[in-house]
Amino acid sequence: MRTRWMILIVSVEAMLMLMAVYFEPTFTVCGVVEGEAFFEGRSATYWRHELEHWEVESLGVWVDYFGRAPGDSPPPVQTYHMFTRRTSRWDEWWTRWGPQQQPAGTVKISYFSLDDTSGPKILQGNPESAPVLRELQQCGSVKVREMARIGLERVNRKAVKTP
């Protein structure tokens, strides 16, 4: 009888440990098991979930518009991006039930910059993020694929700028 209880307790503990590993918020274990690329210690699955909380708006600006003759070719367009992060359910829950550091409610963070330092860290043009961004281009979400494209453009732009 005692052996049965021990087997039951060990089985329940093992099941709880497996659930904790599977549902861990950084997706590190799942990323290692699935052989995903990592950036800053976070797997592609983590970055996919993080990018789902972001919205991007693109703004095209003509460069060197003035000083062109009427028959000249159109001026080049420089694209800038504005990123806004929506709060997740966890953020909302923590704001409501966790230690009160800020008033409850939806918090939106906007980033706009004329250089490539705006938005999530993975989209800031770091060459080490390229493998993860390539994986994210295969994602089912159109929004995540678009952000991965923006991130790879920034990586390529920085690679061209550095001699």
VENVENFEN-V843100 format. One record per residue. RES is the residue in one small letter. PSI is psi as a letter, one per 20 degrees, with the letter a starting at -180 (999 if undefined). NEAR is the number of other ideal C-beta (glycine too) atoms within 8 Angstrom. Layout:
<<RES:PSI:NEAR> <RES:PSI:NEAR>>
This chain:
<<m:g:4> <r:h:5> <t:h:6> <r:g:7> <w:g:8> <m:g:8> <i:g:8> <l:g:8> <i:g:8> <v:h:8> <s:g:8> <v:g:8> <e:g:8> <a:g:8> <m:g:8> <l:h:8> <m:g:8> <l:h:8> <m:g:8> <a:g:8> <v:g:8> <y:h:8> <f:j:6> <e:q:10> <p:h:5> <t:i:8> <f:k:12> <t:g:11> <v:g:9> <c:h:12> <g:g:14> <v:g:9> <v:g:6> <e:i:8> <g:k:4> <e:r:12> <a:q:9> <f:q:10> <f:p:12> <e:k:7> <g:j:6> <r:p:12> <s:r:16> <a:h:12> <t:g:11> <y:g:12> <w:h:14> <r:g:12> <h:h:9> <e:g:11> <l:h:14> <e:h:9> <h:i:9> <w:q:13> <e:q:8> <v:p:13> <e:p:7> <s:q:8> <l:o:8> <g:p:8> <v:p:8> <w:p:10> <v:p:8> <d:l:8> <y:g:7> <f:q:4> <g:j:4> <r:q:8> <a:q:4> <p:h:4> <g:i:3> <d:r:6> <s:q:3> <p:q:5> <p:q:9> <p:q:7> <v:p:8> <q:p:8> <t:p:8> <y:q:11> <h:p:12> <m:p:12> <f:p:14> <t:p:12> <r:p:10> <r:q:9> <t:q:10> <s:r:7> <r:h:5> <w:g:7> <d:g:9> <e:g:10> <w:g:9> <w:h:8> <t:h:11> <r:g:7> <w:i:4> <g:a:8> <p:p:3> <q:o:6> <q:h:4> <q:q:6> <p:q:4> <a:q:6> <g:r:5> <t:p:6> <v:p:8> <k:p:8> <i:p:6> <s:q:7> <y:p:9> <f:p:8> <s:q:8> <l:i:3> <d:a:5> <d:k:9> <t:j:5> <s:q:11> <g:a:11> <p:q:12> <k:h:7> <i:i:14> <l:j:12> <q:j:13> <g:j:11> <n:p:9> <p:h:8> <e:i:7> <s:i:15> <a:g:9> <p:h:9> <v:g:15> <l:h:13> <r:h:11> <e:h:11> <l:h:16> <q:i:10> <q:j:6> <c:q:10> <g:i:2> <s:p:8> <v:h:5> <k:g:10> <v:h:12> <r:g:12> <e:g:9> <m:h:15> <a:h:14> <r:g:9> <i:g:12> <g:g:15> <l:h:12> <e:g:8> <r:h:12> <v:g:14> <n:h:8> <r:g:10> <k:h:11> <a:h:8> <v:h:6> <k:h:5> <t:p:5> <p:999:1>>
